[in-house]
Amino acid sequence: MNISQLEKNLGIKFKNKDLITQAITHRSYLNEHPEYKLEHNERLEFLGDAVLELVVTEYLYQKYPNPDNTS
């Protein structure tokens, strides 16, 4: 993937190009490209899942303060 094009499409500039590249690199790609210099994205994916869970939990907790009244 072309990171410059991704930045242009999103309208943002990444400070750490290696980190965003790692974030989109799947383990299967590394199996086919053992010379690749970066790690796979599983640690970052785990972190992202944890953050997403926290945000959704906070939203639901605030939106439905009374567990008996979920409608």
N, CA, C and O atoms as CSV, one atom per row, in Angstrom:
chain,resi,resn,atom,element,x,y,z
A,1,MET,N,N,0.838,-1.179,0.000
A,1,MET,CA,C,0.000,0.000,0.000
A,1,MET,C,C,0.880,1.238,0.000
A,1,MET,O,O,1.935,1.270,0.634
A,2,ASN,N,N,0.446,2.220,-0.695
A,2,ASN,CA,C,1.149,3.489,-0.767
A,2,ASN,C,C,0.676,4.377,0.387
A,2,ASN,O,O,-0.451,4.872,0.381
A,3,ILE,N,N,1.556,4.571,1.380
A,3,ILE,CA,C,1.192,5.342,2.564
A,3,ILE,C,C,0.897,6.797,2.203
A,3,ILE,O,O,-0.002,7.402,2.789
A,4,SER,N,N,1.628,7.366,1.258
A,4,SER,CA,C,1.374,8.749,0.842
A,4,SER,C,C,-0.035,8.907,0.286
A,4,SER,O,O,-0.710,9.895,0.572
A,5,GLN,N,N,-0.477,7.942,-0.503
A,5,GLN,CA,C,-1.832,7.986,-1.056
A,5,GLN,C,C,-2.870,7.825,0.046
A,5,GLN,O,O,-3.911,8.482,0.027
A,6,LEU,N,N,-2.584,6.947,1.010
A,6,LEU,CA,C,-3.490,6.763,2.147
A,6,LEU,C,C,-3.626,8.070,2.930
A,6,LEU,O,O,-4.734,8.460,3.298
A,7,GLU,N,N,-2.509,8.744,3.185
A,7,GLU,CA,C,-2.528,10.028,3.881
A,7,GLU,C,C,-3.361,11.047,3.111
A,7,GLU,O,O,-4.152,11.785,3.698
A,8,LYS,N,N,-3.178,11.081,1.813
A,8,LYS,CA,C,-3.923,12.026,0.971
A,8,LYS,C,C,-5.421,11.724,1.031
A,8,LYS,O,O,-6.238,12.634,1.176
A,9,ASN,N,N,-5.775,10.448,0.920
A,9,ASN,CA,C,-7.185,10.047,0.943
A,9,ASN,C,C,-7.845,10.373,2.286
A,9,ASN,O,O,-9.005,10.781,2.329
A,10,LEU,N,N,-7.096,10.190,3.383
A,10,LEU,CA,C,-7.638,10.438,4.711
A,10,LEU,C,C,-7.538,11.898,5.127
A,10,LEU,O,O,-8.233,12.340,6.042
A,11,GLY,N,N,-6.668,12.644,4.450
A,11,GLY,CA,C,-6.470,14.041,4.796
A,11,GLY,C,C,-5.674,14.236,6.075
A,11,GLY,O,O,-5.856,15.226,6.783
A,12,ILE,N,N,-4.785,13.281,6.370
A,12,ILE,CA,C,-3.936,13.386,7.558
A,12,ILE,C,C,-2.501,13.022,7.198
A,12,ILE,O,O,-2.247,12.432,6.148
A,13,LYS,N,N,-1.573,13.372,8.067
A,13,LYS,CA,C,-0.160,13.062,7.861
A,13,LYS,C,C,0.317,12.242,9.062
A,13,LYS,O,O,0.244,12.700,10.203
A,14,PHE,N,N,0.802,11.040,8.800
A,14,PHE,CA,C,1.294,10.176,9.867
A,14,PHE,C,C,2.710,10.582,10.262
A,14,PHE,O,O,3.557,10.812,9.399
A,15,LYS,N,N,2.966,10.668,11.568
A,15,LYS,CA,C,4.306,10.994,12.054
A,15,LYS,C,C,5.241,9.803,11.890
A,15,LYS,O,O,6.405,9.969,11.524
A,16,ASN,N,N,4.732,8.600,12.160
A,16,ASN,CA,C,5.549,7.398,12.117
A,16,ASN,C,C,5.037,6.474,11.009
A,16,ASN,O,O,4.091,5.713,11.213
A,17,LYS,N,N,5.657,6.548,9.864
A,17,LYS,CA,C,5.213,5.764,8.700
A,17,LYS,C,C,5.365,4.257,8.948
A,17,LYS,O,O,4.557,3.459,8.472
A,18,ASP,N,N,6.415,3.875,9.701
A,18,ASP,CA,C,6.602,2.451,9.996
A,18,ASP,C,C,5.457,1.903,10.842
A,18,ASP,O,O,5.030,0.766,10.643
A,19,LEU,N,N,4.960,2.700,11.783
A,19,LEU,CA,C,3.885,2.238,12.649
A,19,LEU,C,C,2.600,2.022,11.869
A,19,LEU,O,O,1.920,1.016,12.074
A,20,ILE,N,N,2.253,2.939,10.983
A,20,ILE,CA,C,1.038,2.752,10.187
A,20,ILE,C,C,1.212,1.584,9.212
A,20,ILE,O,O,0.264,0.844,8.949
A,21,THR,N,N,2.417,1.422,8.683
A,21,THR,CA,C,2.678,0.289,7.793
A,21,THR,C,C,2.536,-1.021,8.551
A,21,THR,O,O,1.957,-1.978,8.038
A,22,GLN,N,N,3.061,-1.068,9.768
A,22,GLN,CA,C,2.924,-2.271,10.596
A,22,GLN,C,C,1.454,-2.536,10.920
A,22,GLN,O,O,1.018,-3.687,10.937
A,23,ALA,N,N,0.700,-1.483,11.174
A,23,ALA,CA,C,-0.704,-1.626,11.536
A,23,ALA,C,C,-1.524,-2.288,10.429
A,23,ALA,O,O,-2.549,-2.910,10.706
A,24,ILE,N,N,-1.083,-2.160,9.192
A,24,ILE,CA,C,-1.844,-2.750,8.081
A,24,ILE,C,C,-1.151,-3.980,7.484
A,24,ILE,O,O,-1.531,-4.446,6.410
A,25,THR,N,N,-0.138,-4.502,8.180
A,25,THR,CA,C,0.599,-5.668,7.691
A,25,THR,C,C,0.106,-6.932,8.385
A,25,THR,O,O,0.275,-7.088,9.594
A,26,HIS,N,N,-0.491,-7.815,7.633
A,26,HIS,CA,C,-1.028,-9.060,8.169
A,26,HIS,C,C,0.057,-10.131,8.242
A,26,HIS,O,O,0.999,-10.136,7.450
A,27,ARG,N,N,-0.095,-11.032,9.205
A,27,ARG,CA,C,0.868,-12.120,9.392
A,27,ARG,C,C,1.062,-12.947,8.112
A,27,ARG,O,O,2.178,-13.376,7.821
A,28,SER,N,N,0.007,-13.167,7.362
A,28,SER,CA,C,0.115,-13.975,6.146
A,28,SER,C,C,1.051,-13.335,5.126
A,28,SER,O,O,1.724,-14.040,4.373
A,29,TYR,N,N,1.099,-12.012,5.097
A,29,TYR,CA,C,2.019,-11.312,4.189
A,29,TYR,C,C,3.461,-11.631,4.573
A,29,TYR,O,O,4.308,-11.846,3.707
A,30,LEU,N,N,3.731,-11.661,5.867
A,30,LEU,CA,C,5.088,-11.948,6.337
A,30,LEU,C,C,5.513,-13.373,6.013
A,30,LEU,O,O,6.695,-13.635,5.794
A,31,ASN,N,N,4.561,-14.290,5.982
A,31,ASN,CA,C,4.889,-15.674,5.611
A,31,ASN,C,C,5.399,-15.746,4.177
A,31,ASN,O,O,6.253,-16.571,3.851
A,32,GLU,N,N,4.875,-14.885,3.340
A,32,GLU,CA,C,5.271,-14.871,1.931
A,32,GLU,C,C,6.458,-13.949,1.663
A,32,GLU,O,O,7.086,-14.042,0.608
A,33,HIS,N,N,6.772,-13.061,2.606
A,33,HIS,CA,C,7.858,-12.094,2.449
A,33,HIS,C,C,8.738,-12.079,3.694
A,33,HIS,O,O,8.698,-11.118,4.461
A,34,PRO,N,N,9.535,-13.130,3.908
A,34,PRO,CA,C,10.347,-13.221,5.133
A,34,PRO,C,C,11.384,-12.104,5.272
A,34,PRO,O,O,11.889,-11.870,6.370
A,35,GLU,N,N,11.703,-11.419,4.190
A,35,GLU,CA,C,12.688,-10.336,4.236
A,35,GLU,C,C,12.084,-9.013,4.724
A,35,GLU,O,O,12.811,-8.042,4.931
A,36,TYR,N,N,10.780,-8.972,4.905
A,36,TYR,CA,C,10.080,-7.753,5.317
A,36,TYR,C,C,10.601,-7.297,6.668
A,36,TYR,O,O,10.763,-8.116,7.573
A,37,LYS,N,N,10.866,-6.014,6.822
A,37,LYS,CA,C,11.565,-5.494,8.005
A,37,LYS,C,C,10.668,-5.254,9.221
A,37,LYS,O,O,11.180,-5.142,10.335
A,38,LEU,N,N,9.360,-5.172,9.042
A,38,LEU,CA,C,8.464,-4.857,10.152
A,38,LEU,C,C,7.753,-6.102,10.671
A,38,LEU,O,O,7.709,-7.138,10.007
A,39,GLU,N,N,7.203,-5.976,11.864
A,39,GLU,CA,C,6.411,-7.054,12.460
A,39,GLU,C,C,4.989,-7.029,11.902
A,39,GLU,O,O,4.603,-6.101,11.191
A,40,HIS,N,N,4.219,-8.062,12.236
A,40,HIS,CA,C,2.809,-8.103,11.833
A,40,HIS,C,C,1.980,-7.223,12.759
A,40,HIS,O,O,2.498,-6.665,13.726
A,41,ASN,N,N,0.716,-7.104,12.465
A,41,ASN,CA,C,-0.150,-6.142,13.141
A,41,ASN,C,C,-0.908,-6.699,14.338
A,41,ASN,O,O,-1.760,-5.999,14.886
A,42,GLU,N,N,-0.636,-7.922,14.764
A,42,GLU,CA,C,-1.485,-8.542,15.777
A,42,GLU,C,C,-1.453,-7.820,17.130
A,42,GLU,O,O,-2.491,-7.718,17.784
A,43,ARG,N,N,-0.304,-7.322,17.561
A,43,ARG,CA,C,-0.254,-6.580,18.824
A,43,ARG,C,C,-1.059,-5.289,18.715
A,43,ARG,O,O,-1.800,-4.932,19.631
A,44,LEU,N,N,-0.908,-4.595,17.595
A,44,LEU,CA,C,-1.660,-3.357,17.401
A,44,LEU,C,C,-3.157,-3.639,17.272
A,44,LEU,O,O,-3.984,-2.863,17.751
A,45,GLU,N,N,-3.498,-4.745,16.626
A,45,GLU,CA,C,-4.901,-5.127,16.495
A,45,GLU,C,C,-5.498,-5.423,17.872
A,45,GLU,O,O,-6.628,-5.029,18.159
A,46,PHE,N,N,-4.739,-6.116,18.719
A,46,PHE,CA,C,-5.184,-6.416,20.080
A,46,PHE,C,C,-5.430,-5.119,20.851
A,46,PHE,O,O,-6.450,-4.979,21.526
A,47,LEU,N,N,-4.499,-4.178,20.749
A,47,LEU,CA,C,-4.642,-2.888,21.423
A,47,LEU,C,C,-5.867,-2.137,20.904
A,47,LEU,O,O,-6.644,-1.591,21.687
A,48,GLY,N,N,-6.034,-2.113,19.595
A,48,GLY,CA,C,-7.186,-1.441,18.999
A,48,GLY,C,C,-8.498,-2.054,19.445
A,48,GLY,O,O,-9.458,-1.335,19.720
A,49,ASP,N,N,-8.550,-3.384,19.520
A,49,ASP,CA,C,-9.760,-4.060,19.993
A,49,ASP,C,C,-10.073,-3.670,21.433
A,49,ASP,O,O,-11.232,-3.458,21.789
A,50,ALA,N,N,-9.026,-3.577,22.263
A,50,ALA,CA,C,-9.223,-3.206,23.668
A,50,ALA,C,C,-9.741,-1.772,23.789
A,50,ALA,O,O,-10.631,-1.502,24.595
A,51,VAL,N,N,-9.199,-0.867,23.004
A,51,VAL,CA,C,-9.644,0.530,23.031
A,51,VAL,C,C,-11.086,0.627,22.540
A,51,VAL,O,O,-11.900,1.335,23.133
A,52,LEU,N,N,-11.401,-0.082,21.460
A,52,LEU,CA,C,-12.764,-0.071,20.936
A,52,LEU,C,C,-13.747,-0.617,21.977
A,52,LEU,O,O,-14.833,-0.067,22.156
A,53,GLU,N,N,-13.369,-1.681,22.651
A,53,GLU,CA,C,-14.227,-2.245,23.694
A,53,GLU,C,C,-14.470,-1.220,24.809
A,53,GLU,O,O,-15.594,-1.083,25.292
A,54,LEU,N,N,-13.436,-0.515,25.208
A,54,LEU,CA,C,-13.563,0.497,26.245
A,54,LEU,C,C,-14.517,1.615,25.814
A,54,LEU,O,O,-15.376,2.033,26.591
A,55,VAL,N,N,-14.368,2.092,24.597
A,55,VAL,CA,C,-15.213,3.185,24.098
A,55,VAL,C,C,-16.674,2.743,24.000
A,55,VAL,O,O,-17.571,3.480,24.405
A,56,VAL,N,N,-16.914,1.558,23.470
A,56,VAL,CA,C,-18.286,1.069,23.320
A,56,VAL,C,C,-18.905,0.816,24.690
A,56,VAL,O,O,-20.073,1.136,24.910
A,57,THR,N,N,-18.136,0.248,25.608
A,57,THR,CA,C,-18.641,-0.003,26.956
A,57,THR,C,C,-19.023,1.302,27.644
A,57,THR,O,O,-20.083,1.388,28.263
A,58,GLU,N,N,-18.171,2.316,27.542
A,58,GLU,CA,C,-18.459,3.626,28.134
A,58,GLU,C,C,-19.729,4.217,27.528
A,58,GLU,O,O,-20.572,4.748,28.251
A,59,TYR,N,N,-19.869,4.131,26.224
A,59,TYR,CA,C,-21.058,4.653,25.548
A,59,TYR,C,C,-22.323,3.953,26.057
A,59,TYR,O,O,-23.305,4.605,26.411
A,60,LEU,N,N,-22.285,2.625,26.087
A,60,LEU,CA,C,-23.459,1.873,26.527
A,60,LEU,C,C,-23.774,2.124,27.999
A,60,LEU,O,O,-24.941,2.200,28.385
A,61,TYR,N,N,-22.746,2.250,28.805
A,61,TYR,CA,C,-22.936,2.526,30.229
A,61,TYR,C,C,-23.620,3.875,30.424
A,61,TYR,O,O,-24.511,4.005,31.264
A,62,GLN,N,N,-23.209,4.874,29.656
A,62,GLN,CA,C,-23.816,6.199,29.749
A,62,GLN,C,C,-25.215,6.244,29.139
A,62,GLN,O,O,-26.110,6.897,29.674
A,63,LYS,N,N,-25.396,5.556,28.031
A,63,LYS,CA,C,-26.685,5.579,27.327
A,63,LYS,C,C,-27.763,4.819,28.089
A,63,LYS,O,O,-28.930,5.212,28.070
A,64,TYR,N,N,-27.385,3.739,28.757
A,64,TYR,CA,C,-28.330,2.898,29.492
A,64,TYR,C,C,-27.909,2.789,30.956
A,64,TYR,O,O,-27.407,1.748,31.382
A,65,PRO,N,N,-28.112,3.866,31.731
A,65,PRO,CA,C,-27.662,3.851,33.123
A,65,PRO,C,C,-28.455,2.873,34.009
A,65,PRO,O,O,-27.952,2.414,35.034
A,66,ASN,N,N,-29.669,2.566,33.614
A,66,ASN,CA,C,-30.506,1.644,34.392
A,66,ASN,C,C,-30.597,0.333,33.614
A,66,ASN,O,O,-31.242,0.292,32.567
A,67,PRO,N,N,-29.973,-0.729,34.097
A,67,PRO,CA,C,-29.972,-2.006,33.361
A,67,PRO,C,C,-31.366,-2.573,33.132
A,67,PRO,O,O,-31.558,-3.373,32.215
A,68,ASP,N,N,-32.348,-2.176,33.948
A,68,ASP,CA,C,-33.707,-2.685,33.769
A,68,ASP,C,C,-34.464,-1.937,32.687
A,68,ASP,O,O,-35.536,-2.374,32.267
A,69,ASN,N,N,-33.919,-0.813,32.231
A,69,ASN,CA,C,-34.595,0.023,31.247
A,69,ASN,C,C,-33.725,0.129,30.000
A,69,ASN,O,O,-33.074,1.152,29.790
A,70,THR,N,N,-33.704,-0.915,29.166
A,70,THR,CA,C,-32.842,-0.958,27.992
A,70,THR,C,C,-33.561,-0.598,26.708
A,70,THR,O,O,-32.993,-0.734,25.624
A,71,SER,N,N,-34.794,-0.144,26.807
A,71,SER,CA,C,-35.526,0.217,25.584
A,71,SER,C,C,-35.381,1.663,25.251
A,71,SER,O,O,-35.935,2.124,24.253
